[in-house]
Amino acid sequence: MAEKVGSDESIIPVVRFIFRLPFWLPIDPEREHLFGSQRFADPSHANQFPGDPVVHVTIHEVILNDENAPPAIRAGFIQGLAEVLGERPDVEADSSAFRAVSGAIPRQTWIEMAMPFAYMTHDQVEDELLTACFERGLSCLNQMLRAIRVVASRSGSVRPVNKEMLDPVAVALMEDPVTGEELGRNLFILHHRFVESLAERLVPDEEDSVSMYMELASFGHPHVKSREWLERAKDARFNRGDYEEALMCLQVSIERLFVGVVHSTGVDLGLSSTEVSSRVAEMAEPFKSLLTTHMPTIVGGRWSIESERGVLGRYWKHVYLKRNKVTHSGEQVSSADISQAFAVHDEVVDFLIGRLIAQPRKYPRTLVGLLGEPGLRKRGAWNRRIREAAEEFAREEGPYWEPWDTAGRQRQ
């Protein structure tokens, strides 16, 4: 990869990752691709690698010709890995535990990514070094995958990937950068999302919950949209590797959550439908005012975005402002970025729920509509008062989350 300079320095090895893509890549195999110039986080490391260090990506195509083998074996992880390594890998793994590839097309694309085993200036230094190197390589690979989608008219199922879309493990080889000698080999755990089992038929209670959710959505329940956008964010992150879309969906989910709370707390305060609509229109925009001016008035608490020491400050930096950079300048979102964004999202939701739970007499409809019995029980808030309120809501003829005049209730 590079020629070592000097003999009195400790050698920085090259790390080589080998893993399988979940789709076939329609590009000539066995060709090496070089990506990106980066600088070492520790400038002294550059002495061992003259010039800008790069990520080397090599594509391998594996064709498993045993047509009589069952698909799970024909598309096996170990068999493909053996083809790439040119030897039977000395690893213990059950092939059936890895993601299957369609038996109708017994072709696999395997990726090799090689790079210096050291931190670069753009790495997330809080990550463990092996993880930082893998994420760096994956970012480079995704440049190619996005280019294929942009340029090729027949890109098929090609799409950016993240760790959760791959097999649970990759192989990590350590090599001497001068001699190429292998210094060590290990399985590198990427995630713990093993092959999903076939879905089982829903039990009657679950089917009832599905029907109820669909009914809530059709009647305009104020908290349904937030949950749907959160699921879209999870899908973009975990199933499609689109971190930018995931971040934007996450921000929409948070905005819909707060707007839903403005609506439902207005209902709790006994406002009419016209008054609730005016309340939402007045408070929902601009979003910064909703967050820092109106939410403290509604639920109380400290809603400052000025310091990362507070949950709202962390949210403002890692979700809202990061989303703006994606929207306005096309900035890319890293794996560490999206992990931080989801963590902060959970903190914001917990903070808001904590403020609402502290006021059960004032906002019972909001609590029942936002959390339901399971969520309230989980937080130790399913007490006699809130249970009796929920039972009363269930006896009402109209939707309990709607203002009194549209739901057919008497004004309180």
Summary of the structure (lengths in Angstrom):
residues: 412
radius of gyration: 26.6
end to end distance: 75.9
largest distance: 86.9
contacts: 1214
relative contact order: 0.09
helix: 49%
strand: 11%
